[in-house]
């Protein structure tokens, strides 16, 4: 990219995963474009879960007031 610029046909995607730390099971997954903020995806990952969620661990991208 540095040498030839941005390629028009390829775009980055981000995969967001919700994983159960006890069983290591992926309980939710969401693919977004690179311009969608991580904090906006968190509610859509956690909302459809039918289990009780007591704690969430994430990287600094999720460190917002909404999360």
mmJSON file of the N, C-alpha and C atoms, coordinates in Angstrom:
{"data_MODEL":{"atom_site":{
"group_PDB":["ATOM","ATOM","ATOM","ATOM","ATOM","ATOM","ATOM","ATOM","ATOM","ATOM","ATOM","ATOM","ATOM","ATOM","ATOM","ATOM","ATOM","ATOM","ATOM","ATOM","ATOM","ATOM","ATOM","ATOM","ATOM","ATOM","ATOM","ATOM","ATOM","ATOM","ATOM","ATOM","ATOM","ATOM","ATOM","ATOM","ATOM","ATOM","ATOM","ATOM","ATOM","ATOM","ATOM","ATOM","ATOM","ATOM","ATOM","ATOM","ATOM","ATOM","ATOM","ATOM","ATOM","ATOM","ATOM","ATOM","ATOM","ATOM","ATOM","ATOM","ATOM","ATOM","ATOM","ATOM","ATOM","ATOM","ATOM","ATOM","ATOM","ATOM","ATOM","ATOM","ATOM","ATOM","ATOM","ATOM","ATOM","ATOM","ATOM","ATOM","ATOM","ATOM","ATOM","ATOM","ATOM","ATOM","ATOM","ATOM","ATOM","ATOM","ATOM","ATOM","ATOM","ATOM","ATOM","ATOM","ATOM","ATOM","ATOM","ATOM","ATOM","ATOM","ATOM","ATOM","ATOM","ATOM","ATOM","ATOM","ATOM","ATOM","ATOM","ATOM","ATOM","ATOM","ATOM","ATOM","ATOM","ATOM","ATOM","ATOM","ATOM","ATOM","ATOM","ATOM","ATOM","ATOM","ATOM","ATOM","ATOM","ATOM","ATOM","ATOM","ATOM","ATOM","ATOM","ATOM","ATOM","ATOM","ATOM","ATOM","ATOM","ATOM","ATOM","ATOM","ATOM","ATOM","ATOM","ATOM","ATOM","ATOM","ATOM","ATOM","ATOM","ATOM","ATOM","ATOM","ATOM","ATOM","ATOM","ATOM","ATOM","ATOM","ATOM","ATOM","ATOM","ATOM","ATOM","ATOM","ATOM","ATOM","ATOM","ATOM","ATOM","ATOM","ATOM","ATOM","ATOM","ATOM","ATOM","ATOM","ATOM","ATOM","ATOM","ATOM","ATOM","ATOM","ATOM","ATOM","ATOM","ATOM","ATOM","ATOM","ATOM","ATOM","ATOM","ATOM","ATOM","ATOM","ATOM","ATOM","ATOM"],
"id":[1,2,3,4,5,6,7,8,9,10,11,12,13,14,15,16,17,18,19,20,21,22,23,24,25,26,27,28,29,30,31,32,33,34,35,36,37,38,39,40,41,42,43,44,45,46,47,48,49,50,51,52,53,54,55,56,57,58,59,60,61,62,63,64,65,66,67,68,69,70,71,72,73,74,75,76,77,78,79,80,81,82,83,84,85,86,87,88,89,90,91,92,93,94,95,96,97,98,99,100,101,102,103,104,105,106,107,108,109,110,111,112,113,114,115,116,117,118,119,120,121,122,123,124,125,126,127,128,129,130,131,132,133,134,135,136,137,138,139,140,141,142,143,144,145,146,147,148,149,150,151,152,153,154,155,156,157,158,159,160,161,162,163,164,165,166,167,168,169,170,171,172,173,174,175,176,177,178,179,180,181,182,183,184,185,186,187,188,189,190,191,192,193,194,195,196,197,198,199,200,201],
"type_symbol":["N","C","C","N","C","C","N","C","C","N","C","C","N","C","C","N","C","C","N","C","C","N","C","C","N","C","C","N","C","C","N","C","C","N","C","C","N","C","C","N","C","C","N","C","C","N","C","C","N","C","C","N","C","C","N","C","C","N","C","C","N","C","C","N","C","C","N","C","C","N","C","C","N","C","C","N","C","C","N","C","C","N","C","C","N","C","C","N","C","C","N","C","C","N","C","C","N","C","C","N","C","C","N","C","C","N","C","C","N","C","C","N","C","C","N","C","C","N","C","C","N","C","C","N","C","C","N","C","C","N","C","C","N","C","C","N","C","C","N","C","C","N","C","C","N","C","C","N","C","C","N","C","C","N","C","C","N","C","C","N","C","C","N","C","C","N","C","C","N","C","C","N","C","C","N","C","C","N","C","C","N","C","C","N","C","C","N","C","C","N","C","C","N","C","C","N","C","C","N","C","C"],
"label_atom_id":["N","CA","C","N","CA","C","N","CA","C","N","CA","C","N","CA","C","N","CA","C","N","CA","C","N","CA","C","N","CA","C","N","CA","C","N","CA","C","N","CA","C","N","CA","C","N","CA","C","N","CA","C","N","CA","C","N","CA","C","N","CA","C","N","CA","C","N","CA","C","N","CA","C","N","CA","C","N","CA","C","N","CA","C","N","CA","C","N","CA","C","N","CA","C","N","CA","C","N","CA","C","N","CA","C","N","CA","C","N","CA","C","N","CA","C","N","CA","C","N","CA","C","N","CA","C","N","CA","C","N","CA","C","N","CA","C","N","CA","C","N","CA","C","N","CA","C","N","CA","C","N","CA","C","N","CA","C","N","CA","C","N","CA","C","N","CA","C","N","CA","C","N","CA","C","N","CA","C","N","CA","C","N","CA","C","N","CA","C","N","CA","C","N","CA","C","N","CA","C","N","CA","C","N","CA","C","N","CA","C","N","CA","C","N","CA","C","N","CA","C","N","CA","C","N","CA","C","N","CA","C","N","CA","C"],
"label_alt_id":[null,null,null,null,null,null,null,null,null,null,null,null,null,null,null,null,null,null,null,null,null,null,null,null,null,null,null,null,null,null,null,null,null,null,null,null,null,null,null,null,null,null,null,null,null,null,null,null,null,null,null,null,null,null,null,null,null,null,null,null,null,null,null,null,null,null,null,null,null,null,null,null,null,null,null,null,null,null,null,null,null,null,null,null,null,null,null,null,null,null,null,null,null,null,null,null,null,null,null,null,null,null,null,null,null,null,null,null,null,null,null,null,null,null,null,null,null,null,null,null,null,null,null,null,null,null,null,null,null,null,null,null,null,null,null,null,null,null,null,null,null,null,null,null,null,null,null,null,null,null,null,null,null,null,null,null,null,null,null,null,null,null,null,null,null,null,null,null,null,null,null,null,null,null,null,null,null,null,null,null,null,null,null,null,null,null,null,null,null,null,null,null,null,null,null,null,null,null,null,null,null],
"label_comp_id":["UNK","UNK","UNK","UNK","UNK","UNK","UNK","UNK","UNK","UNK","UNK","UNK","UNK","UNK","UNK","UNK","UNK","UNK","UNK","UNK","UNK","UNK","UNK","UNK","UNK","UNK","UNK","UNK","UNK","UNK","UNK","UNK","UNK","UNK","UNK","UNK","UNK","UNK","UNK","UNK","UNK","UNK","UNK","UNK","UNK","UNK","UNK","UNK","UNK","UNK","UNK","UNK","UNK","UNK","UNK","UNK","UNK","UNK","UNK","UNK","UNK","UNK","UNK","UNK","UNK","UNK","UNK","UNK","UNK","UNK","UNK","UNK","UNK","UNK","UNK","UNK","UNK","UNK","UNK","UNK","UNK","UNK","UNK","UNK","UNK","UNK","UNK","UNK","UNK","UNK","UNK","UNK","UNK","UNK","UNK","UNK","UNK","UNK","UNK","UNK","UNK","UNK","UNK","UNK","UNK","UNK","UNK","UNK","UNK","UNK","UNK","UNK","UNK","UNK","UNK","UNK","UNK","UNK","UNK","UNK","UNK","UNK","UNK","UNK","UNK","UNK","UNK","UNK","UNK","UNK","UNK","UNK","UNK","UNK","UNK","UNK","UNK","UNK","UNK","UNK","UNK","UNK","UNK","UNK","UNK","UNK","UNK","UNK","UNK","UNK","UNK","UNK","UNK","UNK","UNK","UNK","UNK","UNK","UNK","UNK","UNK","UNK","UNK","UNK","UNK","UNK","UNK","UNK","UNK","UNK","UNK","UNK","UNK","UNK","UNK","UNK","UNK","UNK","UNK","UNK","UNK","UNK","UNK","UNK","UNK","UNK","UNK","UNK","UNK","UNK","UNK","UNK","UNK","UNK","UNK","UNK","UNK","UNK","UNK","UNK","UNK"],
"label_asym_id":["A","A","A","A","A","A","A","A","A","A","A","A","A","A","A","A","A","A","A","A","A","A","A","A","A","A","A","A","A","A","A","A","A","A","A","A","A","A","A","A","A","A","A","A","A","A","A","A","A","A","A","A","A","A","A","A","A","A","A","A","A","A","A","A","A","A","A","A","A","A","A","A","A","A","A","A","A","A","A","A","A","A","A","A","A","A","A","A","A","A","A","A","A","A","A","A","A","A","A","A","A","A","A","A","A","A","A","A","A","A","A","A","A","A","A","A","A","A","A","A","A","A","A","A","A","A","A","A","A","A","A","A","A","A","A","A","A","A","A","A","A","A","A","A","A","A","A","A","A","A","A","A","A","A","A","A","A","A","A","A","A","A","A","A","A","A","A","A","A","A","A","A","A","A","A","A","A","A","A","A","A","A","A","A","A","A","A","A","A","A","A","A","A","A","A","A","A","A","A","A","A"],
"label_entity_id":["1","1","1","1","1","1","1","1","1","1","1","1","1","1","1","1","1","1","1","1","1","1","1","1","1","1","1","1","1","1","1","1","1","1","1","1","1","1","1","1","1","1","1","1","1","1","1","1","1","1","1","1","1","1","1","1","1","1","1","1","1","1","1","1","1","1","1","1","1","1","1","1","1","1","1","1","1","1","1","1","1","1","1","1","1","1","1","1","1","1","1","1","1","1","1","1","1","1","1","1","1","1","1","1","1","1","1","1","1","1","1","1","1","1","1","1","1","1","1","1","1","1","1","1","1","1","1","1","1","1","1","1","1","1","1","1","1","1","1","1","1","1","1","1","1","1","1","1","1","1","1","1","1","1","1","1","1","1","1","1","1","1","1","1","1","1","1","1","1","1","1","1","1","1","1","1","1","1","1","1","1","1","1","1","1","1","1","1","1","1","1","1","1","1","1","1","1","1","1","1","1"],
"label_seq_id":[1,1,1,2,2,2,3,3,3,4,4,4,5,5,5,6,6,6,7,7,7,8,8,8,9,9,9,10,10,10,11,11,11,12,12,12,13,13,13,14,14,14,15,15,15,16,16,16,17,17,17,18,18,18,19,19,19,20,20,20,21,21,21,22,22,22,23,23,23,24,24,24,25,25,25,26,26,26,27,27,27,28,28,28,29,29,29,30,30,30,31,31,31,32,32,32,33,33,33,34,34,34,35,35,35,36,36,36,37,37,37,38,38,38,39,39,39,40,40,40,41,41,41,42,42,42,43,43,43,44,44,44,45,45,45,46,46,46,47,47,47,48,48,48,49,49,49,50,50,50,51,51,51,52,52,52,53,53,53,54,54,54,55,55,55,56,56,56,57,57,57,58,58,58,59,59,59,60,60,60,61,61,61,62,62,62,63,63,63,64,64,64,65,65,65,66,66,66,67,67,67],
"pdbx_PDB_ins_code":[null,null,null,null,null,null,null,null,null,null,null,null,null,null,null,null,null,null,null,null,null,null,null,null,null,null,null,null,null,null,null,null,null,null,null,null,null,null,null,null,null,null,null,null,null,null,null,null,null,null,null,null,null,null,null,null,null,null,null,null,null,null,null,null,null,null,null,null,null,null,null,null,null,null,null,null,null,null,null,null,null,null,null,null,null,null,null,null,null,null,null,null,null,null,null,null,null,null,null,null,null,null,null,null,null,null,null,null,null,null,null,null,null,null,null,null,null,null,null,null,null,null,null,null,null,null,null,null,null,null,null,null,null,null,null,null,null,null,null,null,null,null,null,null,null,null,null,null,null,null,null,null,null,null,null,null,null,null,null,null,null,null,null,null,null,null,null,null,null,null,null,null,null,null,null,null,null,null,null,null,null,null,null,null,null,null,null,null,null,null,null,null,null,null,null,null,null,null,null,null,null],
"Cartn_x":[0.819,0.0,0.861,2.002,2.85,3.38,3.706,4.321,3.302,2.187,1.241,-0.083,-0.286,-1.542,-2.593,-3.79,-4.884,-5.456,-5.647,-6.276,-7.78,-8.436,-9.86,-10.77,-10.332,-11.201,-11.199,-10.154,-10.077,-10.408,-11.186,-11.466,-11.273,-10.834,-10.615,-11.932,-12.011,-13.153,-12.629,-13.477,-13.101,-14.057,-13.491,-14.274,-14.298,-15.478,-15.667,-16.222,-15.599,-16.023,-16.374,-17.401,-17.721,-17.446,-16.566,-16.116,-16.395,-16.927,-17.119,-15.754,-15.289,-13.938,-13.837,-14.947,-14.901,-14.824,-15.621,-15.684,-14.901,-14.448,-13.756,-14.648,-15.943,-16.915,-17.199,-17.226,-17.621,-19.138,-19.621,-21.065,-21.708,-20.892,-21.412,-20.272,-20.618,-19.635,-20.301,-19.538,-20.053,-18.916,-19.171,-18.192,-18.645,-17.718,-18.034,-16.957,-17.262,-16.263,-15.302,-14.176,-13.133,-13.565,-14.521,-14.917,-15.947,-16.421,-17.366,-16.582,-16.884,-16.164,-16.474,-15.496,-15.667,-16.733,-16.823,-17.792,-19.224,-19.484,-20.834,-21.254,-20.307,-20.596,-20.907,-20.36,-20.517,-21.975,-22.873,-24.269,-24.9,-24.544,-25.121,-24.531,-23.345,-22.769,-23.422,-23.71,-24.186,-25.707,-26.437,-27.896,-28.618,-28.306,-29.1,-28.76,-27.829,-27.417,-28.484,-28.775,-29.778,-29.132,-27.892,-27.191,-26.839,-26.582,-26.207,-24.74,-24.48,-23.11,-22.723,-21.739,-21.337,-20.102,-19.287,-18.049,-17.697,-17.161,-16.717,-15.266,-14.423,-13.032,-12.825,-12.166,-11.945,-10.691,-10.272,-9.102,-9.517,-8.58,-8.814,-9.8,-10.056,-10.998,-12.42,-12.715,-14.042,-14.142,-13.115,-13.069,-13.784,-15.111,-15.927,-17.001,-17.688,-18.758,-19.912,-20.23,-21.344,-21.092,-19.852,-19.52,-19.442],
"Cartn_y":[-1.194,0.0,1.255,1.219,2.399,2.759,1.746,1.986,2.312,1.58,1.704,2.37,2.691,3.309,2.265,2.724,1.855,1.125,-0.166,-0.939,-0.774,-0.5,-0.171,-1.391,-2.574,-3.735,-4.386,-4.23,-4.88,-3.902,-4.369,-3.569,-4.457,-3.854,-4.59,-4.866,-5.973,-6.346,-6.68,-6.473,-6.818,-7.903,-8.869,-9.937,-9.728,-9.56,-9.384,-10.693,-11.197,-12.464,-12.288,-12.989,-13.119,-14.577,-14.79,-16.138,-16.401,-17.564,-18.0,-18.421,-17.771,-18.049,-19.411,-19.948,-21.255,-22.407,-22.32,-23.412,-23.127,-21.885,-21.434,-21.538,-21.517,-21.591,-20.184,-20.026,-18.753,-18.674,-17.66,-17.551,-16.505,-15.624,-14.644,-14.17,-13.826,-13.311,-12.262,-11.244,-10.164,-9.681,-9.531,-9.003,-7.61,-6.641,-5.261,-4.7,-3.578,-2.859,-2.173,-1.762,-1.179,0.17,0.853,2.172,2.122,0.95,0.803,0.651,1.492,1.446,0.203,-0.282,-1.489,-1.326,-0.143,0.089,-0.026,0.241,0.124,-1.332,-2.232,-3.637,-4.401,-3.964,-4.7,-4.975,-4.01,-4.327,-5.381,-5.389,-6.391,-7.774,-7.843,-9.139,-9.71,-8.855,-9.322,-9.4,-8.612,-8.533,-9.857,-10.606,-11.813,-13.011,-12.849,-13.982,-14.305,-15.577,-16.022,-16.456,-16.084,-16.462,-15.203,-15.389,-14.279,-13.928,-12.657,-12.18,-11.33,-11.79,-11.067,-10.205,-10.54,-9.806,-9.826,-8.702,-8.589,-8.136,-8.821,-8.418,-8.06,-6.928,-6.475,-5.623,-5.286,-4.424,-2.964,-2.061,-0.637,-0.011,-0.629,-0.07,-0.046,-0.898,-0.955,-0.07,0.669,1.482,2.812,2.76,3.968,3.99,5.101,5.211,4.281,4.122,3.271,1.814,1.369,-0.015,-0.195],
"Cartn_z":[0.0,0.0,0.0,0.705,0.756,-0.629,-1.401,-2.7,-3.792,-3.814,-4.92,-4.55,-3.305,-2.898,-2.542,-2.291,-1.874,-3.087,-2.948,-4.007,-3.898,-5.0,-4.979,-4.781,-5.163,-5.075,-3.699,-2.947,-1.639,-0.533,0.415,1.603,2.825,3.897,5.134,5.809,6.49,7.317,8.71,9.707,11.078,11.584,12.256,12.851,14.359,14.904,16.341,16.889,17.931,18.524,19.989,20.422,21.838,22.192,23.165,23.509,24.985,25.278,26.664,27.203,28.262,28.768,29.452,29.911,30.568,29.565,28.511,27.539,26.256,26.072,24.857,23.624,23.831,22.749,22.222,20.906,20.3,20.405,21.125,21.336,20.435,19.829,18.886,17.993,16.762,15.812,14.938,14.603,13.761,12.872,11.588,10.644,10.246,10.352,9.997,9.078,8.488,7.713,8.67,8.153,8.99,9.581,8.962,9.45,10.578,10.945,12.057,13.346,14.326,15.599,16.398,17.134,17.926,18.999,19.581,20.652,20.156,18.88,18.333,18.161,18.045,17.781,19.068,20.182,21.433,21.813,21.757,22.109,21.198,19.921,19.02,19.267,19.833,20.192,21.446,22.401,23.703,23.819,23.062,23.209,22.954,21.903,21.647,22.539,23.457,24.288,25.32,25.476,26.435,27.745,27.934,29.154,29.94,31.198,32.066,31.832,31.604,31.381,32.582,33.326,34.531,34.305,33.325,33.106,31.624,31.148,29.765,29.77,29.007,28.84,27.38,27.139,25.759,25.705,24.502,24.364,24.512,24.346,24.56,23.602,22.464,21.495,22.048,23.01,23.609,24.855,25.159,26.374,26.141,26.128,25.951,27.011,27.14,28.13,27.813,26.51,26.124,26.527,26.396,26.738,28.229],
"occupancy":[1.0,1.0,1.0,1.0,1.0,1.0,1.0,1.0,1.0,1.0,1.0,1.0,1.0,1.0,1.0,1.0,1.0,1.0,1.0,1.0,1.0,1.0,1.0,1.0,1.0,1.0,1.0,1.0,1.0,1.0,1.0,1.0,1.0,1.0,1.0,1.0,1.0,1.0,1.0,1.0,1.0,1.0,1.0,1.0,1.0,1.0,1.0,1.0,1.0,1.0,1.0,1.0,1.0,1.0,1.0,1.0,1.0,1.0,1.0,1.0,1.0,1.0,1.0,1.0,1.0,1.0,1.0,1.0,1.0,1.0,1.0,1.0,1.0,1.0,1.0,1.0,1.0,1.0,1.0,1.0,1.0,1.0,1.0,1.0,1.0,1.0,1.0,1.0,1.0,1.0,1.0,1.0,1.0,1.0,1.0,1.0,1.0,1.0,1.0,1.0,1.0,1.0,1.0,1.0,1.0,1.0,1.0,1.0,1.0,1.0,1.0,1.0,1.0,1.0,1.0,1.0,1.0,1.0,1.0,1.0,1.0,1.0,1.0,1.0,1.0,1.0,1.0,1.0,1.0,1.0,1.0,1.0,1.0,1.0,1.0,1.0,1.0,1.0,1.0,1.0,1.0,1.0,1.0,1.0,1.0,1.0,1.0,1.0,1.0,1.0,1.0,1.0,1.0,1.0,1.0,1.0,1.0,1.0,1.0,1.0,1.0,1.0,1.0,1.0,1.0,1.0,1.0,1.0,1.0,1.0,1.0,1.0,1.0,1.0,1.0,1.0,1.0,1.0,1.0,1.0,1.0,1.0,1.0,1.0,1.0,1.0,1.0,1.0,1.0,1.0,1.0,1.0,1.0,1.0,1.0,1.0,1.0,1.0,1.0,1.0,1.0],
"B_iso_or_equiv":[0.0,0.0,0.0,0.0,0.0,0.0,0.0,0.0,0.0,0.0,0.0,0.0,0.0,0.0,0.0,0.0,0.0,0.0,0.0,0.0,0.0,0.0,0.0,0.0,0.0,0.0,0.0,0.0,0.0,0.0,0.0,0.0,0.0,0.0,0.0,0.0,0.0,0.0,0.0,0.0,0.0,0.0,0.0,0.0,0.0,0.0,0.0,0.0,0.0,0.0,0.0,0.0,0.0,0.0,0.0,0.0,0.0,0.0,0.0,0.0,0.0,0.0,0.0,0.0,0.0,0.0,0.0,0.0,0.0,0.0,0.0,0.0,0.0,0.0,0.0,0.0,0.0,0.0,0.0,0.0,0.0,0.0,0.0,0.0,0.0,0.0,0.0,0.0,0.0,0.0,0.0,0.0,0.0,0.0,0.0,0.0,0.0,0.0,0.0,0.0,0.0,0.0,0.0,0.0,0.0,0.0,0.0,0.0,0.0,0.0,0.0,0.0,0.0,0.0,0.0,0.0,0.0,0.0,0.0,0.0,0.0,0.0,0.0,0.0,0.0,0.0,0.0,0.0,0.0,0.0,0.0,0.0,0.0,0.0,0.0,0.0,0.0,0.0,0.0,0.0,0.0,0.0,0.0,0.0,0.0,0.0,0.0,0.0,0.0,0.0,0.0,0.0,0.0,0.0,0.0,0.0,0.0,0.0,0.0,0.0,0.0,0.0,0.0,0.0,0.0,0.0,0.0,0.0,0.0,0.0,0.0,0.0,0.0,0.0,0.0,0.0,0.0,0.0,0.0,0.0,0.0,0.0,0.0,0.0,0.0,0.0,0.0,0.0,0.0,0.0,0.0,0.0,0.0,0.0,0.0,0.0,0.0,0.0,0.0,0.0,0.0],
"pdbx_formal_charge":[null,null,null,null,null,null,null,null,null,null,null,null,null,null,null,null,null,null,null,null,null,null,null,null,null,null,null,null,null,null,null,null,null,null,null,null,null,null,null,null,null,null,null,null,null,null,null,null,null,null,null,null,null,null,null,null,null,null,null,null,null,null,null,null,null,null,null,null,null,null,null,null,null,null,null,null,null,null,null,null,null,null,null,null,null,null,null,null,null,null,null,null,null,null,null,null,null,null,null,null,null,null,null,null,null,null,null,null,null,null,null,null,null,null,null,null,null,null,null,null,null,null,null,null,null,null,null,null,null,null,null,null,null,null,null,null,null,null,null,null,null,null,null,null,null,null,null,null,null,null,null,null,null,null,null,null,null,null,null,null,null,null,null,null,null,null,null,null,null,null,null,null,null,null,null,null,null,null,null,null,null,null,null,null,null,null,null,null,null,null,null,null,null,null,null,null,null,null,null,null,null],
"auth_seq_id":[1,1,1,2,2,2,3,3,3,4,4,4,5,5,5,6,6,6,7,7,7,8,8,8,9,9,9,10,10,10,11,11,11,12,12,12,13,13,13,14,14,14,15,15,15,16,16,16,17,17,17,18,18,18,19,19,19,20,20,20,21,21,21,22,22,22,23,23,23,24,24,24,25,25,25,26,26,26,27,27,27,28,28,28,29,29,29,30,30,30,31,31,31,32,32,32,33,33,33,34,34,34,35,35,35,36,36,36,37,37,37,38,38,38,39,39,39,40,40,40,41,41,41,42,42,42,43,43,43,44,44,44,45,45,45,46,46,46,47,47,47,48,48,48,49,49,49,50,50,50,51,51,51,52,52,52,53,53,53,54,54,54,55,55,55,56,56,56,57,57,57,58,58,58,59,59,59,60,60,60,61,61,61,62,62,62,63,63,63,64,64,64,65,65,65,66,66,66,67,67,67],
"auth_comp_id":["UNK","UNK","UNK","UNK","UNK","UNK","UNK","UNK","UNK","UNK","UNK","UNK","UNK","UNK","UNK","UNK","UNK","UNK","UNK","UNK","UNK","UNK","UNK","UNK","UNK","UNK","UNK","UNK","UNK","UNK","UNK","UNK","UNK","UNK","UNK","UNK","UNK","UNK","UNK","UNK","UNK","UNK","UNK","UNK","UNK","UNK","UNK","UNK","UNK","UNK","UNK","UNK","UNK","UNK","UNK","UNK","UNK","UNK","UNK","UNK","UNK","UNK","UNK","UNK","UNK","UNK","UNK","UNK","UNK","UNK","UNK","UNK","UNK","UNK","UNK","UNK","UNK","UNK","UNK","UNK","UNK","UNK","UNK","UNK","UNK","UNK","UNK","UNK","UNK","UNK","UNK","UNK","UNK","UNK","UNK","UNK","UNK","UNK","UNK","UNK","UNK","UNK","UNK","UNK","UNK","UNK","UNK","UNK","UNK","UNK","UNK","UNK","UNK","UNK","UNK","UNK","UNK","UNK","UNK","UNK","UNK","UNK","UNK","UNK","UNK","UNK","UNK","UNK","UNK","UNK","UNK","UNK","UNK","UNK","UNK","UNK","UNK","UNK","UNK","UNK","UNK","UNK","UNK","UNK","UNK","UNK","UNK","UNK","UNK","UNK","UNK","UNK","UNK","UNK","UNK","UNK","UNK","UNK","UNK","UNK","UNK","UNK","UNK","UNK","UNK","UNK","UNK","UNK","UNK","UNK","UNK","UNK","UNK","UNK","UNK","UNK","UNK","UNK","UNK","UNK","UNK","UNK","UNK","UNK","UNK","UNK","UNK","UNK","UNK","UNK","UNK","UNK","UNK","UNK","UNK","UNK","UNK","UNK","UNK","UNK","UNK"],
"auth_asym_id":["A","A","A","A","A","A","A","A","A","A","A","A","A","A","A","A","A","A","A","A","A","A","A","A","A","A","A","A","A","A","A","A","A","A","A","A","A","A","A","A","A","A","A","A","A","A","A","A","A","A","A","A","A","A","A","A","A","A","A","A","A","A","A","A","A","A","A","A","A","A","A","A","A","A","A","A","A","A","A","A","A","A","A","A","A","A","A","A","A","A","A","A","A","A","A","A","A","A","A","A","A","A","A","A","A","A","A","A","A","A","A","A","A","A","A","A","A","A","A","A","A","A","A","A","A","A","A","A","A","A","A","A","A","A","A","A","A","A","A","A","A","A","A","A","A","A","A","A","A","A","A","A","A","A","A","A","A","A","A","A","A","A","A","A","A","A","A","A","A","A","A","A","A","A","A","A","A","A","A","A","A","A","A","A","A","A","A","A","A","A","A","A","A","A","A","A","A","A","A","A","A"],
"auth_atom_id":["N","CA","C","N","CA","C","N","CA","C","N","CA","C","N","CA","C","N","CA","C","N","CA","C","N","CA","C","N","CA","C","N","CA","C","N","CA","C","N","CA","C","N","CA","C","N","CA","C","N","CA","C","N","CA","C","N","CA","C","N","CA","C","N","CA","C","N","CA","C","N","CA","C","N","CA","C","N","CA","C","N","CA","C","N","CA","C","N","CA","C","N","CA","C","N","CA","C","N","CA","C","N","CA","C","N","CA","C","N","CA","C","N","CA","C","N","CA","C","N","CA","C","N","CA","C","N","CA","C","N","CA","C","N","CA","C","N","CA","C","N","CA","C","N","CA","C","N","CA","C","N","CA","C","N","CA","C","N","CA","C","N","CA","C","N","CA","C","N","CA","C","N","CA","C","N","CA","C","N","CA","C","N","CA","C","N","CA","C","N","CA","C","N","CA","C","N","CA","C","N","CA","C","N","CA","C","N","CA","C","N","CA","C","N","CA","C","N","CA","C","N","CA","C","N","CA","C","N","CA","C","N","CA","C"],
"pdbx_PDB_model_num":[1,1,1,1,1,1,1,1,1,1,1,1,1,1,1,1,1,1,1,1,1,1,1,1,1,1,1,1,1,1,1,1,1,1,1,1,1,1,1,1,1,1,1,1,1,1,1,1,1,1,1,1,1,1,1,1,1,1,1,1,1,1,1,1,1,1,1,1,1,1,1,1,1,1,1,1,1,1,1,1,1,1,1,1,1,1,1,1,1,1,1,1,1,1,1,1,1,1,1,1,1,1,1,1,1,1,1,1,1,1,1,1,1,1,1,1,1,1,1,1,1,1,1,1,1,1,1,1,1,1,1,1,1,1,1,1,1,1,1,1,1,1,1,1,1,1,1,1,1,1,1,1,1,1,1,1,1,1,1,1,1,1,1,1,1,1,1,1,1,1,1,1,1,1,1,1,1,1,1,1,1,1,1,1,1,1,1,1,1,1,1,1,1,1,1,1,1,1,1,1,1]
}}}
